[in-house]
Every structure is written in structure tokens, then in C-alpha cells.
Amino acid sequence: MTADTLDKNLGQISASGLLSICFLGLLVAKSSLQKRSTLDASQLMRRAEDLINAASNRYRITVQVANRAQRRRFEEFDSLDDPKMKPVIRAIIEMSDELTQPEIIGE
């Protein structure tokens, strides 16, 4: 195994590791997500991978998603917008939309 192959494999492991750490709630709630949401798990994982691929720092984007999810969790107490959607899932969707549709952020 060459050093380049090892670096490539380590990069894949760390990316998947970060995905699993950040989106653990998604894995636990996969069946319930499919029952109560029109967004399926494969589309959600694609959005999460797009976020990580677009980021210059995978750790930083993971922390940003986690922070937004935490803010959302506290906001849920004030408003009952969509109590069925987990905050981490909502954060992934919002950040993915901001990435693909920058006009929604504002000028």
C-alpha cells in the first residue's frame, strides 16, 4: 500500500467518521424519518455529503451543523413549527439549501 493510497483511505475514514458522529440521530431515527417525512434517508445523506464535500474543513462544518441543530432544539420549545423533524435533520436541510441556493441567505 502506497502513502497516497493510505492518505486517501484515511481521508475517507475520517469523512465517514465525521458523518457518523454528526448525524447519529439520523441513523437512530431512520425508520421513523421514513414514516413521518417526505424526505428520505438517502436524500438526507446526499445533502450531508454535499455539505462536507463543499466545506474546506470537515470538522468545522460538522461543528456548524451541530451548533445549528442545538439552536434549533432550543427554538423548538418556543414554536411548534415541525416537532416531528429532528433538529439535526432540519439543520442539514437548511445548510444544504443555503449551499445550493445562496439567494435565500440574502444579499
BARO-472600 format. One record per residue: residue number from 1; residue in one letter; x, y negated, z negated of N, C-alpha, C, O, CB in turn. Coordinates in Angstrom, 1 decimal, decimal comma. Glycine has a CB too. Example, Ala and Ser with C-alpha at 12.3 -4.5 7.8 and 13.67 -1.06 7.14 Angstrom:
BEGIN
   num   residuo       nu       nv       nw      cau      cav      caw       cu       cv       cw       ou       ov       ow      cbu      cbv      cbw
     1         A     13,2      5,7     -7,8     12,3      4,5     -7,8     13,2      3,3     -7,8     14,2      3,3     -8,5     11,3      4,5     -9,0
     2         S     12,8      2,2     -7,1     13,7      1,1     -7,1     12,9      0,0     -7,9     13,4     -1,1     -8,0     14,1      0,6     -5,7
//
This chain:
BEGIN
   num   residuo       nu       nv       nw      cau      cav      caw       cu       cv       cw       ou       ov       ow      cbu      cbv      cbw
     1         M      0,8      1,2      0,0      0,0      0,0      0,0      0,9     -1,2      0,0      1,8     -1,4     -0,8     -1,0      0,0     -1,2
     2         T      0,6     -2,2      0,9      1,5     -3,4      1,0      0,9     -4,4      0,0     -0,1     -4,3     -0,5      1,4     -3,9      2,5
     3         A      1,7     -5,4     -0,1      1,4     -6,5     -1,0      0,1     -7,3     -0,5     -0,7     -7,7     -1,3      2,5     -7,5     -1,2
     4         D      0,1     -7,4      0,8     -1,1     -8,1      1,4     -2,4     -7,3      1,1     -3,4     -7,9      0,8     -0,9     -8,3      2,9
     5         T     -2,3     -6,0      1,3     -3,5     -5,2      1,1     -3,9     -5,3     -0,4     -5,1     -5,3     -0,7     -3,2     -3,7      1,5
     6         L     -2,9     -5,2     -1,3     -3,2     -5,3     -2,7     -3,8     -6,6     -3,1     -4,8     -6,7     -3,8     -1,9     -5,1     -3,5
     7         D     -3,3     -7,8     -2,5     -3,9     -9,1     -2,8     -5,3     -9,1     -2,3     -6,2     -9,7     -2,9     -3,0    -10,2     -2,1
     8         K     -5,5     -8,6     -1,1     -6,9     -8,6     -0,5     -7,8     -7,8     -1,4     -8,9     -8,2     -1,7     -6,9     -8,0      0,9
     9         N     -7,4     -6,6     -1,9     -8,2     -5,8     -2,7     -8,5     -6,5     -4,1     -9,6     -6,4     -4,6     -7,6     -4,4     -2,9
    10         L     -7,5     -7,1     -4,6     -7,7     -7,8     -5,9     -8,6     -9,0     -5,7     -9,4     -9,3     -6,6     -6,3     -8,3     -6,4
    11         G     -8,6     -9,7     -4,6     -9,5    -10,7     -4,3    -10,9    -10,3     -4,2    -11,8    -10,9     -4,7     -9,1    -11,4     -3,0
    12         Q    -11,1     -9,1     -3,6    -12,5     -8,5     -3,5    -13,0     -8,1     -4,9    -14,1     -8,3     -5,2    -12,5     -7,4     -2,5
    13         I    -12,1     -7,5     -5,7    -12,5     -7,1     -7,0    -12,9     -8,3     -7,9    -13,9     -8,3     -8,6    -11,3     -6,3     -7,7
    14         S    -12,1     -9,3     -7,8    -12,4    -10,5     -8,7    -13,6    -11,2     -8,2    -14,4    -11,7     -9,0    -11,2    -11,5     -8,6
    15         A    -13,9    -11,2     -6,9    -15,1    -11,8     -6,4    -16,3    -11,0     -6,9    -17,3    -11,6     -7,3    -15,1    -12,0     -4,9
    16         S    -16,2     -9,7     -6,7    -17,4     -8,9     -7,2    -17,5     -8,9     -8,7    -18,6     -8,8     -9,2    -17,2     -7,4     -6,7
    17         G    -16,4     -9,0     -9,4    -16,4     -9,1    -10,8    -17,1    -10,4    -11,3    -17,9    -10,3    -12,2    -15,0     -9,0    -11,4
    18         L    -16,8    -11,5    -10,6    -17,4    -12,7    -11,0    -18,9    -12,7    -10,7    -19,7    -13,2    -11,4    -16,8    -13,9    -10,2
    19         L    -19,3    -12,1     -9,5    -20,7    -11,9     -9,2    -21,4    -11,2    -10,3    -22,5    -11,5    -10,7    -20,8    -11,3     -7,8
    20         S    -20,8    -10,0    -10,7    -21,5     -9,2    -11,7    -21,6     -9,9    -13,0    -22,6     -9,8    -13,7    -20,8     -7,9    -11,9
    21         I    -20,6    -10,7    -13,4    -20,7    -11,4    -14,7    -21,7    -12,4    -14,6    -22,6    -12,6    -15,5    -19,3    -12,0    -15,0
    22         C    -21,7    -13,2    -13,6    -22,7    -14,4    -13,5    -24,1    -13,9    -13,3    -25,0    -14,5    -13,8    -22,2    -15,3    -12,4
    23         F    -24,3    -12,9    -12,5    -25,6    -12,5    -12,1    -26,1    -11,2    -12,8    -26,8    -10,4    -12,2    -25,7    -12,4    -10,7
    24         L    -25,6    -11,0    -14,0    -26,0     -9,8    -14,8    -27,5     -9,8    -15,0    -28,1     -8,7    -14,9    -25,3     -9,8    -16,1
    25         G    -28,1    -10,9    -15,2    -29,6    -11,0    -15,4    -30,3    -10,5    -14,1    -31,4     -9,9    -14,2    -30,0    -12,4    -15,7
    26         L    -29,7    -10,7    -13,0    -30,3    -10,3    -11,7    -30,3     -8,8    -11,7    -31,3     -8,2    -11,3    -29,6    -10,8    -10,5
    27         L    -29,2     -8,1    -12,0    -29,1     -6,7    -12,0    -30,1     -6,0    -13,0    -30,7     -5,0    -12,7    -27,7     -6,2    -12,3
    28         V    -30,2     -6,6    -14,1    -31,1     -6,1    -15,1    -32,6     -6,2    -14,7    -33,4     -5,3    -15,0    -30,9     -6,8    -16,5
    29         A    -32,9     -7,3    -14,0    -34,3     -7,6    -13,7    -34,6     -7,3    -12,2    -35,6     -7,8    -11,7    -34,6     -9,0    -14,0
    30         K    -33,8     -6,5    -11,6    -34,0     -6,2    -10,1    -35,4     -5,7     -9,8    -36,0     -6,3     -8,9    -33,0     -5,3     -9,6
    31         S    -35,9     -4,8    -10,5    -37,2     -4,2    -10,2    -38,3     -5,2    -10,5    -39,3     -5,3     -9,8    -37,5     -2,9    -11,0
    32         S    -38,2     -5,9    -11,6    -39,2     -6,9    -11,9    -39,2     -8,1    -11,0    -40,2     -8,7    -10,7    -39,0     -7,4    -13,4
    33         L    -38,0     -8,4    -10,5    -37,9     -9,5     -9,5    -38,6     -9,1     -8,2    -39,4    -10,0     -7,7    -36,4     -9,8     -9,1
    34         Q    -38,5     -7,9     -7,8    -39,2     -7,5     -6,6    -40,7     -7,5     -6,8    -41,5     -7,7     -5,8    -38,7     -6,1     -6,1
    35         K    -41,2     -7,2     -8,0    -42,6     -7,1     -8,2    -43,2     -8,5     -8,3    -44,4     -8,7     -7,8    -42,9     -6,4     -9,5
    36         R    -42,5     -9,5     -8,8    -43,2    -10,8     -9,0    -42,7    -11,9     -8,2    -43,1    -13,1     -8,4    -43,0    -11,2    -10,4
    37         S    -41,8    -11,7     -7,2    -41,3    -12,8     -6,4    -41,2    -12,4     -4,9    -41,1    -11,2     -4,6    -39,9    -13,2     -6,9
    38         T    -41,4    -13,4     -4,1    -41,3    -13,1     -2,7    -39,8    -13,0     -2,2    -39,5    -12,5     -1,1    -42,0    -14,2     -1,8
    39         L    -38,9    -13,5     -3,1    -37,5    -13,5     -2,8    -37,0    -12,1     -3,2    -37,0    -11,8     -4,3    -36,8    -14,6     -3,5
    40         D    -36,4    -11,4     -2,2    -35,9    -10,0     -2,6    -34,5    -10,1     -3,0    -33,8    -11,1     -2,8    -36,1     -9,1     -1,4
    41         A    -34,1     -9,0     -3,7    -32,7     -9,0     -4,3    -31,6     -9,1     -3,3    -30,6     -9,7     -3,5    -32,6     -7,7     -5,1
    42         S    -31,8     -8,6     -2,1    -30,7     -8,6     -1,1    -30,6    -10,1     -0,6    -29,4    -10,5     -0,3    -31,0     -7,7      0,1
    43         Q    -31,7    -10,8     -0,4    -31,6    -12,2      0,0    -30,9    -13,0     -1,2    -30,1    -13,9     -0,9    -33,0    -12,8      0,3
    44         L    -31,2    -12,7     -2,4    -30,6    -13,4     -3,5    -29,1    -13,2     -3,6    -28,3    -14,1     -3,8    -31,3    -13,0     -4,8
    45         M    -28,7    -11,9     -3,4    -27,3    -11,6     -3,4    -26,6    -12,3     -2,2    -25,4    -12,7     -2,4    -27,1    -10,1     -3,3
    46         R    -27,2    -12,4     -1,1    -26,6    -13,1      0,1    -26,4    -14,6     -0,3    -25,4    -15,1      0,1    -27,5    -12,9      1,3
    47         R    -27,4    -15,2     -0,9    -27,2    -16,6     -1,3    -26,1    -16,7     -2,3    -25,3    -17,7     -2,2    -28,6    -17,1     -1,9
    48         A    -26,0    -15,8     -3,2    -24,9    -15,9     -4,2    -23,5    -15,7     -3,5    -22,6    -16,4     -3,9    -25,1    -14,8     -5,3
    49         E    -23,4    -14,8     -2,6    -22,2    -14,6     -1,9    -21,8    -15,8     -1,1    -20,7    -16,2     -1,0    -22,3    -13,4     -1,0
    50         D    -22,8    -16,5     -0,4    -22,6    -17,7      0,3    -22,1    -18,8     -0,6    -21,1    -19,5     -0,2    -23,9    -18,2      1,0
    51         L    -22,6    -18,9     -1,8    -22,1    -19,9     -2,7    -20,6    -19,6     -3,1    -19,8    -20,6     -3,1    -22,9    -19,9     -4,0
    52         I    -20,3    -18,4     -3,4    -18,9    -18,1     -3,7    -18,0    -18,2     -2,6    -16,9    -18,7     -2,7    -18,9    -16,6     -4,3
    53         N    -18,4    -17,8     -1,4    -17,6    -18,0     -0,2    -17,3    -19,5      0,2    -16,2    -19,8      0,7    -18,2    -17,3      1,0
    54         A    -18,3    -20,3     -0,1    -18,2    -21,7      0,3    -17,3    -22,5     -0,8    -16,8    -23,6     -0,5    -19,5    -22,4      0,4
    55         A    -17,2    -21,9     -2,0    -16,5    -22,6     -3,1    -15,0    -22,5     -2,9    -14,5    -21,4     -2,4    -17,0    -22,1     -4,4
    56         S    -14,3    -23,5     -3,3    -12,8    -23,4     -3,3    -12,3    -22,6     -4,5    -11,2    -22,1     -4,4    -12,2    -24,8     -3,2
    57         N    -13,1    -22,6     -5,5    -12,7    -21,9     -6,7    -13,9    -21,0     -7,2    -14,9    -21,6     -7,6    -12,3    -22,9     -7,8
    58         R    -13,8    -19,7     -7,2    -14,9    -18,8     -7,5    -15,2    -18,9     -9,0    -16,4    -18,8     -9,3    -14,5    -17,4     -7,2
    59         Y    -14,3    -19,1     -9,8    -14,6    -19,2    -11,3    -15,4    -20,5    -11,5    -16,4    -20,4    -12,3    -13,2    -19,3    -12,1
    60         R    -15,0    -21,6    -10,9    -15,7    -22,8    -11,1    -17,2    -22,8    -10,6    -18,1    -23,3    -11,3    -15,0    -24,0    -10,4
    61         I    -17,4    -22,2     -9,5    -18,8    -22,1     -9,0    -19,6    -21,2     -9,9    -20,8    -21,4    -10,1    -18,9    -21,6     -7,5
    62         T    -19,0    -20,1    -10,4    -19,7    -19,2    -11,4    -20,1    -20,0    -12,6    -21,2    -19,8    -13,1    -18,8    -18,0    -11,7
    63         V    -19,2    -20,8    -13,1    -19,5    -21,6    -14,3    -20,6    -22,6    -14,0    -21,4    -22,9    -14,9    -18,2    -22,3    -14,8
    64         Q    -20,5    -23,2    -12,8    -21,6    -24,2    -12,5    -22,9    -23,5    -12,4    -23,9    -24,1    -12,9    -21,2    -24,8    -11,1
    65         V    -23,0    -22,4    -11,8    -24,3    -21,6    -11,8    -24,8    -21,3    -13,2    -25,9    -21,5    -13,5    -24,2    -20,3    -10,9
    66         A    -23,8    -20,9    -14,0    -24,2    -20,5    -15,4    -24,7    -21,8    -16,2    -25,7    -21,7    -16,9    -23,0    -19,9    -16,1
    67         N    -24,0    -22,9    -16,0    -24,4    -24,1    -16,7    -25,8    -24,6    -16,2    -26,6    -25,0    -17,0    -23,4    -25,2    -16,4
    68         R    -26,0    -24,5    -14,9    -27,3    -25,0    -14,4    -28,4    -24,0    -14,9    -29,5    -24,5    -15,3    -27,3    -25,0    -12,8
    69         A    -28,1    -22,7    -14,9    -29,1    -21,8    -15,5    -29,4    -22,1    -16,9    -30,6    -22,0    -17,4    -28,6    -20,3    -15,3
    70         Q    -28,4    -22,4    -17,7    -28,6    -22,7    -19,1    -29,5    -24,0    -19,2    -30,3    -24,0    -20,1    -27,2    -22,9    -19,8
    71         R    -29,2    -25,0    -18,4    -30,0    -26,2    -18,5    -31,5    -25,9    -18,1    -32,4    -26,4    -18,8    -29,5    -27,3    -17,5
    72         R    -31,6    -25,0    -17,1    -33,0    -24,6    -16,7    -33,7    -23,9    -17,8    -34,9    -24,1    -18,0    -32,9    -23,8    -15,4
    73         R    -33,0    -23,1    -18,5    -33,6    -22,3    -19,6    -34,2    -23,3    -20,6    -35,3    -23,0    -21,1    -32,6    -21,3    -20,2
    74         F    -33,4    -24,3    -21,0    -33,9    -25,3    -21,9    -35,0    -26,1    -21,4    -35,9    -26,5    -22,1    -32,8    -26,2    -22,4
    75         E    -35,0    -26,4    -20,1    -36,1    -27,2    -19,4    -37,4    -26,4    -19,4    -38,5    -27,0    -19,4    -35,7    -27,6    -18,0
    76         E    -37,3    -25,1    -19,3    -38,5    -24,2    -19,3    -39,4    -24,4    -20,5    -40,6    -24,2    -20,4    -38,1    -22,8    -19,1
    77         F    -38,8    -24,7    -21,6    -39,6    -24,9    -22,8    -40,5    -26,2    -22,7    -41,6    -26,2    -23,2    -38,7    -25,1    -24,0
    78         D    -40,0    -27,2    -21,9    -40,8    -28,4    -21,7    -41,9    -28,2    -20,6    -43,0    -28,8    -20,8    -39,9    -29,5    -21,4
    79         S    -41,6    -27,5    -19,6    -42,5    -27,3    -18,5    -42,6    -25,9    -18,1    -41,7    -25,1    -18,1    -42,1    -28,2    -17,2
    80         L    -43,8    -25,5    -17,8    -44,0    -24,1    -17,4    -44,1    -24,0    -15,9    -45,1    -23,5    -15,3    -45,3    -23,6    -18,0
    81         D    -43,1    -24,5    -15,2    -43,0    -24,5    -13,7    -43,3    -23,1    -13,1    -44,3    -22,9    -12,5    -41,7    -25,1    -13,3
    82         D    -42,3    -22,2    -13,4    -42,4    -20,9    -12,9    -41,8    -20,0    -13,9    -40,6    -19,6    -13,8    -41,7    -20,7    -11,5
    83         P    -42,5    -19,6    -15,0    -41,9    -18,9    -16,1    -41,5    -17,5    -15,7    -40,8    -16,8    -16,5    -42,9    -18,8    -17,2
    84         K    -41,9    -17,0    -14,5    -41,6    -15,6    -14,1    -40,2    -15,6    -13,6    -39,5    -14,5    -13,6    -42,6    -15,1    -13,1
    85         M    -39,7    -16,7    -13,0    -38,4    -16,7    -12,4    -37,3    -17,0    -13,5    -37,4    -18,0    -14,2    -38,3    -17,7    -11,3
    86         K    -36,3    -16,1    -13,5    -35,2    -16,3    -14,5    -34,4    -17,5    -14,1    -34,2    -17,8    -12,9    -34,3    -15,0    -14,5
    87         P    -33,9    -18,2    -15,1    -33,1    -19,5    -14,8    -31,9    -19,2    -13,9    -31,6    -20,1    -13,1    -32,6    -20,0    -16,1
    88         V    -31,2    -18,1    -14,0    -30,0    -17,9    -13,2    -30,4    -17,7    -11,7    -29,7    -18,1    -10,8    -29,3    -16,6    -13,7
    89         I    -31,6    -17,1    -11,5    -32,1    -16,9    -10,2    -32,5    -18,2     -9,6    -32,1    -18,5     -8,4    -33,3    -15,9    -10,1
    90         R    -33,2    -19,0    -10,4    -33,5    -20,4     -9,9    -32,3    -21,2     -9,6    -32,3    -22,0     -8,6    -34,4    -21,1    -10,9
    91         A    -31,3    -21,1    -10,4    -30,0    -21,9    -10,2    -29,3    -21,5     -8,9    -28,9    -22,3     -8,2    -29,1    -21,7    -11,4
    92         I    -29,3    -20,2     -8,6    -28,7    -19,7     -7,4    -29,5    -20,2     -6,2    -28,9    -20,7     -5,2    -28,7    -18,1     -7,4
    93         I    -30,8    -20,2     -6,3    -31,6    -20,6     -5,1    -31,4    -22,1     -4,9    -31,2    -22,5     -3,8    -33,1    -20,3     -5,4
    94         E    -31,4    -22,9     -6,0    -31,3    -24,3     -5,9    -29,9    -24,7     -5,3    -29,8    -25,5     -4,4    -31,4    -25,0     -7,2
    95         M    -28,8    -24,1     -5,8    -27,5    -24,4     -5,4    -27,3    -23,9     -4,0    -26,5    -24,6     -3,2    -26,4    -23,8     -6,3
    96         S    -27,8    -22,8     -3,6    -27,7    -22,3     -2,2    -28,4    -23,3     -1,3    -27,9    -23,6     -0,2    -28,3    -20,9     -2,1
    97         D    -29,6    -23,8     -1,7    -30,3    -24,7     -0,8    -29,6    -26,0     -0,7    -29,5    -26,6      0,4    -31,7    -25,0     -1,4
    98         E    -28,9    -26,5     -1,8    -28,1    -27,7     -1,7    -26,9    -27,5     -0,8    -26,5    -28,4     -0,1    -27,6    -28,1     -3,1
    99         L    -26,4    -26,3     -0,7    -25,3    -26,0      0,2    -25,7    -26,0      1,6    -25,0    -26,6      2,5    -24,6    -24,6     -0,2
   100         T    -26,8    -25,3      1,9    -27,3    -25,2      3,3    -28,1    -26,4      3,8    -28,1    -26,6      5,0    -28,1    -24,0      3,5
   101         Q    -28,6    -27,2      2,9    -29,5    -28,3      3,3    -29,0    -29,5      2,4    -29,7    -29,9      1,5    -31,0    -28,0      3,0
   102         P    -27,9    -30,1      2,8    -27,3    -31,2      2,0    -28,3    -32,4      1,9    -28,1    -33,3      1,0    -26,0    -31,6      2,5
   103         E    -29,2    -32,6      2,8    -30,1    -33,7      2,8    -31,0    -33,7      1,6    -31,6    -34,8      1,3    -30,9    -33,8      4,1
   104         I    -31,2    -32,6      1,0    -32,1    -32,5     -0,2    -31,5    -33,1     -1,4    -32,2    -33,5     -2,4    -32,6    -31,1     -0,5
   105         I    -30,2    -33,3     -1,4    -29,5    -33,9     -2,6    -29,7    -35,4     -2,5    -29,8    -36,0     -3,6    -28,0    -33,6     -2,5
   106         G    -29,7    -36,0     -1,4    -29,9    -37,4     -1,2    -28,6    -38,0     -0,7    -27,6    -37,4     -0,6    -30,2    -38,1     -2,6
   107         E    -28,8    -39,2     -0,2    -27,7    -39,9      0,4    -26,8    -40,6     -0,6    -25,8    -41,2     -0,3    -28,2    -41,0      1,4
//
